Amino acid sequence: MVEYTLQLDSIFGSLADPTRRDILRQVGPRELSIGEIAAHYDLTFAAVSKHLKILEKAKLVIKRRRGKQQLVRLSPEALTSATDYLESYRQLLEERLDSLEDYLERSK
């Protein structure tokens, strides 16, 4: 359970930054080189690499080498655990709203 919580902390911490969310949006449809990713930002290559390391640590992206290039792709498995976590809260809120609706209907 502790490892799961740490993984979720890492995922949500990574997603808190708008640059990292945008990087995920870029690599969602296709694998890109770090250079292709960096070209979209007014950041140093080192800064983009730091963002990618944080995303990789959270297991949101996977990096691999092809010759001298490092390629980055989305890892949807990590997003699945975050989605599952959020889904449990969505269900709870829906149940509460249904109860409120029932209460209001009875109170008329």
PyMOL CGO cylinders between C-alpha atoms (Angstrom):
from pymol import cmd
from pymol.cgo import CYLINDER

trace = [
    CYLINDER, 0.00, 0.00, 0.00, 2.86, 2.39, 0.81, 0.3, 1, 1, 1, 1, 1, 1,
    CYLINDER, 2.86, 2.39, 0.81, 4.45, 1.76, -2.59, 0.3, 1, 1, 1, 1, 1, 1,
    CYLINDER, 4.45, 1.76, -2.59, 1.09, 2.38, -4.32, 0.3, 1, 1, 1, 1, 1, 1,
    CYLINDER, 1.09, 2.38, -4.32, 0.69, 5.65, -2.40, 0.3, 1, 1, 1, 1, 1, 1,
    CYLINDER, 0.69, 5.65, -2.40, 4.22, 6.75, -3.28, 0.3, 1, 1, 1, 1, 1, 1,
    CYLINDER, 4.22, 6.75, -3.28, 3.57, 5.93, -6.93, 0.3, 1, 1, 1, 1, 1, 1,
    CYLINDER, 3.57, 5.93, -6.93, 0.38, 8.01, -6.91, 0.3, 1, 1, 1, 1, 1, 1,
    CYLINDER, 0.38, 8.01, -6.91, 2.23, 10.89, -5.20, 0.3, 1, 1, 1, 1, 1, 1,
    CYLINDER, 2.23, 10.89, -5.20, 4.85, 10.71, -7.92, 0.3, 1, 1, 1, 1, 1, 1,
    CYLINDER, 4.85, 10.71, -7.92, 2.24, 10.64, -10.70, 0.3, 1, 1, 1, 1, 1, 1,
    CYLINDER, 2.24, 10.64, -10.70, 0.16, 13.52, -9.37, 0.3, 1, 1, 1, 1, 1, 1,
    CYLINDER, 0.16, 13.52, -9.37, 3.29, 15.52, -8.49, 0.3, 1, 1, 1, 1, 1, 1,
    CYLINDER, 3.29, 15.52, -8.49, 4.48, 15.10, -12.07, 0.3, 1, 1, 1, 1, 1, 1,
    CYLINDER, 4.48, 15.10, -12.07, 1.11, 16.11, -13.47, 0.3, 1, 1, 1, 1, 1, 1,
    CYLINDER, 1.11, 16.11, -13.47, 1.06, 19.27, -11.33, 0.3, 1, 1, 1, 1, 1, 1,
    CYLINDER, 1.06, 19.27, -11.33, 3.49, 20.97, -13.72, 0.3, 1, 1, 1, 1, 1, 1,
    CYLINDER, 3.49, 20.97, -13.72, 2.01, 22.38, -16.95, 0.3, 1, 1, 1, 1, 1, 1,
    CYLINDER, 2.01, 22.38, -16.95, 5.18, 21.71, -18.97, 0.3, 1, 1, 1, 1, 1, 1,
    CYLINDER, 5.18, 21.71, -18.97, 5.16, 18.05, -17.99, 0.3, 1, 1, 1, 1, 1, 1,
    CYLINDER, 5.16, 18.05, -17.99, 1.46, 17.75, -18.81, 0.3, 1, 1, 1, 1, 1, 1,
    CYLINDER, 1.46, 17.75, -18.81, 2.19, 19.25, -22.22, 0.3, 1, 1, 1, 1, 1, 1,
    CYLINDER, 2.19, 19.25, -22.22, 5.08, 16.84, -22.77, 0.3, 1, 1, 1, 1, 1, 1,
    CYLINDER, 5.08, 16.84, -22.77, 2.67, 13.97, -22.08, 0.3, 1, 1, 1, 1, 1, 1,
    CYLINDER, 2.67, 13.97, -22.08, 0.24, 15.47, -24.59, 0.3, 1, 1, 1, 1, 1, 1,
    CYLINDER, 0.24, 15.47, -24.59, 3.02, 15.57, -27.19, 0.3, 1, 1, 1, 1, 1, 1,
    CYLINDER, 3.02, 15.57, -27.19, 4.20, 12.00, -26.71, 0.3, 1, 1, 1, 1, 1, 1,
    CYLINDER, 4.20, 12.00, -26.71, 0.67, 10.61, -26.41, 0.3, 1, 1, 1, 1, 1, 1,
    CYLINDER, 0.67, 10.61, -26.41, 0.13, 10.04, -30.13, 0.3, 1, 1, 1, 1, 1, 1,
    CYLINDER, 0.13, 10.04, -30.13, 3.69, 9.02, -31.03, 0.3, 1, 1, 1, 1, 1, 1,
    CYLINDER, 3.69, 9.02, -31.03, 7.21, 8.45, -29.82, 0.3, 1, 1, 1, 1, 1, 1,
    CYLINDER, 7.21, 8.45, -29.82, 9.43, 11.55, -30.04, 0.3, 1, 1, 1, 1, 1, 1,
    CYLINDER, 9.43, 11.55, -30.04, 13.11, 12.26, -29.57, 0.3, 1, 1, 1, 1, 1, 1,
    CYLINDER, 13.11, 12.26, -29.57, 14.15, 14.52, -26.71, 0.3, 1, 1, 1, 1, 1, 1,
    CYLINDER, 14.15, 14.52, -26.71, 15.23, 17.09, -29.32, 0.3, 1, 1, 1, 1, 1, 1,
    CYLINDER, 15.23, 17.09, -29.32, 11.76, 17.06, -30.91, 0.3, 1, 1, 1, 1, 1, 1,
    CYLINDER, 11.76, 17.06, -30.91, 10.18, 17.57, -27.51, 0.3, 1, 1, 1, 1, 1, 1,
    CYLINDER, 10.18, 17.57, -27.51, 12.62, 20.34, -26.53, 0.3, 1, 1, 1, 1, 1, 1,
    CYLINDER, 12.62, 20.34, -26.53, 11.94, 22.24, -29.77, 0.3, 1, 1, 1, 1, 1, 1,
    CYLINDER, 11.94, 22.24, -29.77, 8.45, 23.11, -28.48, 0.3, 1, 1, 1, 1, 1, 1,
    CYLINDER, 8.45, 23.11, -28.48, 9.72, 25.00, -25.43, 0.3, 1, 1, 1, 1, 1, 1,
    CYLINDER, 9.72, 25.00, -25.43, 11.72, 28.07, -24.61, 0.3, 1, 1, 1, 1, 1, 1,
    CYLINDER, 11.72, 28.07, -24.61, 13.75, 25.96, -22.18, 0.3, 1, 1, 1, 1, 1, 1,
    CYLINDER, 13.75, 25.96, -22.18, 17.25, 24.59, -22.20, 0.3, 1, 1, 1, 1, 1, 1,
    CYLINDER, 17.25, 24.59, -22.20, 17.76, 21.00, -23.28, 0.3, 1, 1, 1, 1, 1, 1,
    CYLINDER, 17.76, 21.00, -23.28, 18.86, 20.28, -19.69, 0.3, 1, 1, 1, 1, 1, 1,
    CYLINDER, 18.86, 20.28, -19.69, 15.59, 21.68, -18.30, 0.3, 1, 1, 1, 1, 1, 1,
    CYLINDER, 15.59, 21.68, -18.30, 13.53, 19.52, -20.66, 0.3, 1, 1, 1, 1, 1, 1,
    CYLINDER, 13.53, 19.52, -20.66, 15.65, 16.51, -19.67, 0.3, 1, 1, 1, 1, 1, 1,
    CYLINDER, 15.65, 16.51, -19.67, 14.88, 17.20, -15.99, 0.3, 1, 1, 1, 1, 1, 1,
    CYLINDER, 14.88, 17.20, -15.99, 11.17, 17.26, -16.75, 0.3, 1, 1, 1, 1, 1, 1,
    CYLINDER, 11.17, 17.26, -16.75, 11.53, 13.97, -18.61, 0.3, 1, 1, 1, 1, 1, 1,
    CYLINDER, 11.53, 13.97, -18.61, 13.42, 12.39, -15.70, 0.3, 1, 1, 1, 1, 1, 1,
    CYLINDER, 13.42, 12.39, -15.70, 10.57, 13.32, -13.36, 0.3, 1, 1, 1, 1, 1, 1,
    CYLINDER, 10.57, 13.32, -13.36, 8.03, 11.84, -15.77, 0.3, 1, 1, 1, 1, 1, 1,
    CYLINDER, 8.03, 11.84, -15.77, 10.16, 8.72, -16.16, 0.3, 1, 1, 1, 1, 1, 1,
    CYLINDER, 10.16, 8.72, -16.16, 10.51, 8.31, -12.39, 0.3, 1, 1, 1, 1, 1, 1,
    CYLINDER, 10.51, 8.31, -12.39, 6.71, 8.51, -12.12, 0.3, 1, 1, 1, 1, 1, 1,
    CYLINDER, 6.71, 8.51, -12.12, 6.59, 5.85, -14.88, 0.3, 1, 1, 1, 1, 1, 1,
    CYLINDER, 6.59, 5.85, -14.88, 4.50, 8.15, -17.07, 0.3, 1, 1, 1, 1, 1, 1,
    CYLINDER, 4.50, 8.15, -17.07, 6.98, 7.91, -19.95, 0.3, 1, 1, 1, 1, 1, 1,
    CYLINDER, 6.98, 7.91, -19.95, 9.44, 5.33, -21.18, 0.3, 1, 1, 1, 1, 1, 1,
    CYLINDER, 9.44, 5.33, -21.18, 12.76, 6.32, -22.71, 0.3, 1, 1, 1, 1, 1, 1,
    CYLINDER, 12.76, 6.32, -22.71, 14.80, 4.14, -25.04, 0.3, 1, 1, 1, 1, 1, 1,
    CYLINDER, 14.80, 4.14, -25.04, 17.88, 4.61, -27.16, 0.3, 1, 1, 1, 1, 1, 1,
    CYLINDER, 17.88, 4.61, -27.16, 18.06, 4.38, -30.92, 0.3, 1, 1, 1, 1, 1, 1,
    CYLINDER, 18.06, 4.38, -30.92, 21.66, 5.06, -31.85, 0.3, 1, 1, 1, 1, 1, 1,
    CYLINDER, 21.66, 5.06, -31.85, 22.53, 8.43, -30.36, 0.3, 1, 1, 1, 1, 1, 1,
    CYLINDER, 22.53, 8.43, -30.36, 18.90, 9.47, -30.01, 0.3, 1, 1, 1, 1, 1, 1,
    CYLINDER, 18.90, 9.47, -30.01, 16.81, 9.01, -26.91, 0.3, 1, 1, 1, 1, 1, 1,
    CYLINDER, 16.81, 9.01, -26.91, 13.18, 8.39, -27.77, 0.3, 1, 1, 1, 1, 1, 1,
    CYLINDER, 13.18, 8.39, -27.77, 10.30, 9.02, -25.39, 0.3, 1, 1, 1, 1, 1, 1,
    CYLINDER, 10.30, 9.02, -25.39, 6.85, 7.50, -25.43, 0.3, 1, 1, 1, 1, 1, 1,
    CYLINDER, 6.85, 7.50, -25.43, 3.83, 7.59, -23.16, 0.3, 1, 1, 1, 1, 1, 1,
    CYLINDER, 3.83, 7.59, -23.16, 3.39, 4.77, -20.65, 0.3, 1, 1, 1, 1, 1, 1,
    CYLINDER, 3.39, 4.77, -20.65, -0.37, 4.45, -20.19, 0.3, 1, 1, 1, 1, 1, 1,
    CYLINDER, -0.37, 4.45, -20.19, -0.03, 1.87, -17.40, 0.3, 1, 1, 1, 1, 1, 1,
    CYLINDER, -0.03, 1.87, -17.40, 0.86, 4.58, -14.87, 0.3, 1, 1, 1, 1, 1, 1,
    CYLINDER, 0.86, 4.58, -14.87, -2.14, 6.64, -15.89, 0.3, 1, 1, 1, 1, 1, 1,
    CYLINDER, -2.14, 6.64, -15.89, -4.33, 3.60, -15.27, 0.3, 1, 1, 1, 1, 1, 1,
    CYLINDER, -4.33, 3.60, -15.27, -3.50, 3.57, -11.55, 0.3, 1, 1, 1, 1, 1, 1,
    CYLINDER, -3.50, 3.57, -11.55, -4.23, 7.30, -11.28, 0.3, 1, 1, 1, 1, 1, 1,
    CYLINDER, -4.23, 7.30, -11.28, -7.48, 6.84, -13.19, 0.3, 1, 1, 1, 1, 1, 1,
    CYLINDER, -7.48, 6.84, -13.19, -8.51, 3.98, -10.89, 0.3, 1, 1, 1, 1, 1, 1,
    CYLINDER, -8.51, 3.98, -10.89, -7.81, 6.15, -7.85, 0.3, 1, 1, 1, 1, 1, 1,
    CYLINDER, -7.81, 6.15, -7.85, -9.86, 9.05, -9.21, 0.3, 1, 1, 1, 1, 1, 1,
    CYLINDER, -9.86, 9.05, -9.21, -12.65, 6.71, -10.30, 0.3, 1, 1, 1, 1, 1, 1,
    CYLINDER, -12.65, 6.71, -10.30, -13.22, 5.60, -6.70, 0.3, 1, 1, 1, 1, 1, 1,
    CYLINDER, -13.22, 5.60, -6.70, -13.83, 9.22, -5.73, 0.3, 1, 1, 1, 1, 1, 1,
    CYLINDER, -13.83, 9.22, -5.73, -16.10, 9.80, -8.71, 0.3, 1, 1, 1, 1, 1, 1,
    CYLINDER, -16.10, 9.80, -8.71, -18.24, 6.86, -7.64, 0.3, 1, 1, 1, 1, 1, 1,
    CYLINDER, -18.24, 6.86, -7.64, -18.37, 8.12, -4.06, 0.3, 1, 1, 1, 1, 1, 1,
    CYLINDER, -18.37, 8.12, -4.06, -19.45, 11.58, -5.19, 0.3, 1, 1, 1, 1, 1, 1,
    CYLINDER, -19.45, 11.58, -5.19, -22.11, 10.15, -7.50, 0.3, 1, 1, 1, 1, 1, 1,
    CYLINDER, -22.11, 10.15, -7.50, -23.51, 8.09, -4.62, 0.3, 1, 1, 1, 1, 1, 1,
    CYLINDER, -23.51, 8.09, -4.62, -23.64, 11.18, -2.41, 0.3, 1, 1, 1, 1, 1, 1,
    CYLINDER, -23.64, 11.18, -2.41, -25.33, 13.23, -5.11, 0.3, 1, 1, 1, 1, 1, 1,
    CYLINDER, -25.33, 13.23, -5.11, -27.87, 10.45, -5.68, 0.3, 1, 1, 1, 1, 1, 1,
    CYLINDER, -27.87, 10.45, -5.68, -28.60, 10.39, -1.94, 0.3, 1, 1, 1, 1, 1, 1,
    CYLINDER, -28.60, 10.39, -1.94, -29.02, 14.16, -1.91, 0.3, 1, 1, 1, 1, 1, 1,
    CYLINDER, -29.02, 14.16, -1.91, -31.33, 13.97, -4.90, 0.3, 1, 1, 1, 1, 1, 1,
    CYLINDER, -31.33, 13.97, -4.90, -33.43, 11.29, -3.16, 0.3, 1, 1, 1, 1, 1, 1,
    CYLINDER, -33.43, 11.29, -3.16, -33.58, 13.39, 0.00, 0.3, 1, 1, 1, 1, 1, 1,
    CYLINDER, -33.58, 13.39, 0.00, -34.66, 16.49, -1.92, 0.3, 1, 1, 1, 1, 1, 1,
    CYLINDER, -34.66, 16.49, -1.92, -37.36, 14.54, -3.77, 0.3, 1, 1, 1, 1, 1, 1,
    CYLINDER, -37.36, 14.54, -3.77, -38.75, 13.20, -0.47, 0.3, 1, 1, 1, 1, 1, 1,
    CYLINDER, -38.75, 13.20, -0.47, -38.69, 16.69, 1.06, 0.3, 1, 1, 1, 1, 1, 1,
    CYLINDER, -38.69, 16.69, 1.06, -41.03, 18.22, -1.55, 0.3, 1, 1, 1, 1, 1, 1,
]
cmd.load_cgo(trace, "trace")
